[in-house]
């Protein structure tokens, strides 16, 4: 292997190439060469919107893998903003297109079995995006119905994406970095016009990701309705969709159109028939929070609570003051409006030995309480609340 010729202050020691300051300046400048950087006028608003959308999550246990797809789609949209602002315009458009395709793949795989997901993960045969869209219209009736009802929205997305392909695939001199630099003031290339197009495509693509998320898990839109959400007497894990995005950036009619479809009406009507929780009961079920001043209100809808929540209600009604309760080894547990009198915020290593004694006592006490709790659970229906507390003693 020939050594590179050494000139000027360039030297080679042990096969390591040493550059002078001029060479370093050349390489540093290459990062910004022919780049037209800028800051979008809606930079902060769009990024904060995408930050909120990162919380989108489905609670459907059969397709939990979709949450990874949602996260990736949002990340690609975030990346596109920074790429465009740094002057990497073609990569930015491609990142937006990738986001849309990832959302399509998510919905497609959510309709198929685990075998197809494993094949995709092994990087085996997988259809191209055009074929994915074609198959979705055949296998997902909800997608087909929504797409037909929102034909204008989906048509606009396709047209915007096709226009972006001209830049992604480098068609036309104005898609070349050097040409843009040479003619940035000649009128042969309009950066402001392209930026408007980029933002329009970005907003439309964000909307599409949200729409596919709703199709995949319509409960996300049900939860966005305050009245319907109050009728979920369980924690669905699924996060409510951010409908404010459509109100601010696209059109509120998009959400109303989805709500008018038969597939969404079927889901919403099911929950509309359920009993509505009072605010205090809602806090218990959905926020794991007990307001000790509202125990009577909570007791009126005791039948909407699960077994752990009913047990905690009994304990609090017995005037036992607790700040936090962790039933069934639940990590998050429940908290109450009772304020803790313990305010210590630091620990000293010298306290370790005395805490060991306390811990040993608590372990023994916990075993006793667990035995009592097991007796309580076995005797529900045949013992009243007071007798259970007597057992615990």
N, C-alpha and C positions, 0 to 999 in steps of 0.2 A: 504494500500500500504506500503510495507516494505521499510525502509530507507536503503540506501547503507551503508555498513560497513565503518567506518572511521578509517584509520590507519595513523601512522606517523603524518605528518603535515596537513593531509586532515581534513577539518572541514566543518560542515554544519550549516548555519545560516538561519533560516526561510525558509528552503527548498531549499536554493541556495547552490549548490556544489562549494566548493572552492578548486582549484588545487594548488599544490606546483610547483616550477620551473621545476622540473624533468618531471612532467606530461605535462607541457606546451611544453617542448622540444620534448617529444614523439609525441604529436599531430602535432606540427609544422613539424616534420620530416616525418610524414605520407603523407604529400602533395607531397614529392619528392621521396618517397620510390618506388623502382623498375622502376623509370622513366629514360629514356635515352634521355636527352635533347640535342638539337643541333641547329645550324642556317644553313638554306639552303644556298647553294652557290649563288643562284639566288633570295635570299630573297627580296632585294630591287626592282629588276626589276619586279618580279611577282606581288608584292603588288602595285607598281605604275601602272602597267598594269591594275590590277583589279580596282584600284581607277578611272582610266579613263573610264573603262567599266560601272561604276556606273551611267554614264551620258546617257546610252542607254535608250531611251524613244520612245514610239510610240505616234503619234498624231491622230491615228484613234479614233474618238469619241465613236465609238460603242464598243471598247474593251480597254478603258483607264485603266481598272482594271489590265491589263497585266503588267503595269509598276510596280505594287507592286510585282508581281511574278518575274520580272526581277531583281528588287532590292534584293529580298530574295535570289535568285539563286546566285547572286554575293556575297552577304554577307556570305553565306554558304561556298563559295570557299575561301573567306578571312579567315573565322574561321578555315578552315581546315589547313591552313599554320601555324597559331599560335598553334593549337592543336597538330600538328605533332612535331613542334619545342619544345613544352613543354613536349613531351614524351607520350602524349595521342594518340598513333598511331591508335588504333582501332576507336576512335571517329573521328579522322581526315579523315580516309577512308570513314566512314559512312556519314560525312558531305559532301564529294564530291558526293557520291551517291545520297544524298538528293537533291543536287543542280541540278543534271541531271533530277531527277524525278519531281522537281518543274517546270523545263523548259518544260518537257513533258505535265504536267498538264496545264500549261499556254496555250500551243498551242491547246490542246484538248478542253479546255473551251472556247477558242476564236472562235471555230467552232460551238459552241452550243449557245442556248438562255440563257436569264437571269434566267430562272427557274432552269436550271442545275447548274448555278453558285450559286444561293441561296441555293440549296440543298447541294452543296459542303460546303458552308459557315456555314450551320446549322449542319455540321458534320453528314449528312445523308449518305445513301449508295453512295459509290464512288468506281469505279473500281481500282484494284491494277495496278501497273505500267506496268506489262506484258500485261494486257488487254487494258490499255490505248494506248500502242504502236500498238497493233493489230487493235484497232478501228481507230487510226489516219490514218493508211494506207488505210482505207475504206472511211473515211469522208473528208480527206484533200488531194486533188489531187496534190497540190503543194508540200506537204511533201513527198508524194509517188514518185513524179518525182525526187526531189532532192535526196532522199534516194537511189533511183535506180542509179542515176548518180554518187553518192558518196558512193557506196556500201562498198568500202574498208575502208573508214573513219568510217562509222557506225559499220562495223564488228569489227574493231579494238577497238572501244569504248566498245562494248559488251564484247569482250574477256578480256579487261583490268578490266572491272567492275566485271566479274565473278571471276577473280583472286583475286580481292579485297575482294570479299565475303568470301573467305577462312579466311581472317583475321577478318572481321567484325563478322562472325559467330563462331569465335574461333575454327577453325578446324586445328589441329596440335599443338604440345606443343610450337612451336616457336611463336604462337600467344598469349601465356600467359606472363604476365608481369614478374613474378618471374623467369620463365625459361630463359627469355632473359637476366636477370641480372646475373643469375648463369653461363650462357654459353656465355657471351658476348665476351670472349677471347678464347673460345675453338674451334671456327670454326663451331659450330652447328647452329649458327645464324649469318647471314651477314647483319648488319644494313646498310652498305653502299649500298648493292644491293637493299634492301627494299626502301631506300631513292630515288634511281634512278627510281624505279618503281612508287613511290608516285608522283614524279615530272612529270613523263610521263603521268600518269593518270590525274593529275591536269591540265596539258596543254591541253590534249585531251578533257577534260570535259569543260574547258573554251571555246574551239573551238566549242563544240557542242551547248553550250548555245547561242553563237553568231549566229551559223547557224540557230537555231530555231527562233531566233529573226528576222533574215532576212526573213525566210519563213512566219512568222507572219505578218511582215510589210516590203515588198520588197523595199519600197521607201527608207529605211535606206541604202540600198546598192546603189541605184540610186544616193543618195545624196553624196556618197563617191566618185563619178565620178565628177571631177571639171567641165567638159563641160556640163554634164546633170544637175548638180546642178544649173548652171547659167541660166537654162531655167525654173526654178520654180519661177514664179512671184507672189509668196505668201509665207508666213512663214508656213511650214508644221508641225512645232512643233517636228515632228519625228527627232531624232538625227542620223547623219551619222554613219554607223558602222565603228569600228576601224579595218580596213583591215591590218594595220601594224602588228597586233598580228600574223596573219597567215604568213606574210613574215618573221617574226623574230623567231617564235617558231614551226610552223607546216609546211605548204606548201602553196605557193601562188596559186598553182593549184586548191586548194579548192574553192577559190573565183572565179577563171576563170571557173570552172565547173558549179558553180551556175549561172554565167552570161550566160552560153551556154544553159540553160534550156529554154523551151518555155514559161513558166510562167513568168520568169524574162524578157525575150526579149519583151514580150507583154507590160509590164510596161515601160521598158526603151525606146522602140520605140515610145510610146505615148508622152513622154516628149522630145524625140529627135526631134520631128516634131515642137516643140514650138519655138518661137523666143527667141534667146539668149540675156540676159541682158548685158549691158555694166557694167564695174566695178562700176561706180558711181551709176547706177540704182540698181545693186545688193546690194550695201551698204544700199540704202534706203529701199528696200523691205525686205531684210533678216537681216540687222543689225540695222535698224531704224536710219540711220546716213545720214545726208545731208552735202555734201561738197559744200560750197557756191561758190567755184571756178569752180565747174563742173555743174552749173545749166543749161547751154545750152545743155550739153550732156544729162542730166537727162530729159530735156524738149523734146528731140528727141524721147524718149520712154515714153512719158507721158501716152500713152494708156495702159502701163503695170502697172501703179500705181493705187492704190485704191483711193476712193474719199477723204479721209483724207490726203493722200500723195500729191494729186493734189492741194488741198487747201494750204498745207504748201509750196509747190513749188511756187504757185502764190504769197504768202506772201513774200517769200525770194526774188523772182524776182522783187518785188516792192521795194527792197532795205531796207526792214524792218529787222533790225538785231535782231535775237532771238537766244538764246543759247539752250533752251529746249522748246518743244511743247508737250502738253498733250491733244490730241483731244479725244472727246467722253469719258472723265473721264478715259482715259487709264492710268494705274498705271506706266508703264515703259516709255511710250511716245517715242518721237523722240528727237535726239540731233543734233546740227549742228557744223560745224567747227569754228563758231564764238566764240572767247574767251570771257569769261565773265570778265568785269572790276571789278566785286565785288569779293573781296578776303577775306572777314571776315570769320574767322573760329570759333569764340566763341561768347557767348551771356552773358549779365549780367541781373540779375533779375530786376534791376531798369529800364530796357528798356521796360518792359512788357506793361506799360500804353500807351506809345507812339505807340507801335506796334498794340495795340487794335484799335487805331484811323485809322492806315493804313489799317488794316484788314477790318474794316467796309467800308472804301472807296473802297477797292478792291472787296468786295462782291457786292456792288452796281454797280461798273464798270463791273464786270463779268456778272451780270444779263443783262446789256445793250449790252454787246458783244454777249451774247448767243442769245438775241433777233435778233441781226443783223445776226448772223450765221444761225439761222433758216430761215430768209428771204433769205439768200444766197443759202441755200440748196434747197429751194422751187423754186428758180428762175434760177437754173442751166440750161443752154441751151438757156435761153432767155435774159440773161444779160451778158455783157462782164466783164472781171476781174476788170477793173477800176470802173465800176458802183457799183460793190459789195463793193469795198473799200470805195466808197463815202457813201454807205448805212451804213457801219460800223462807219463812222464818225458822 
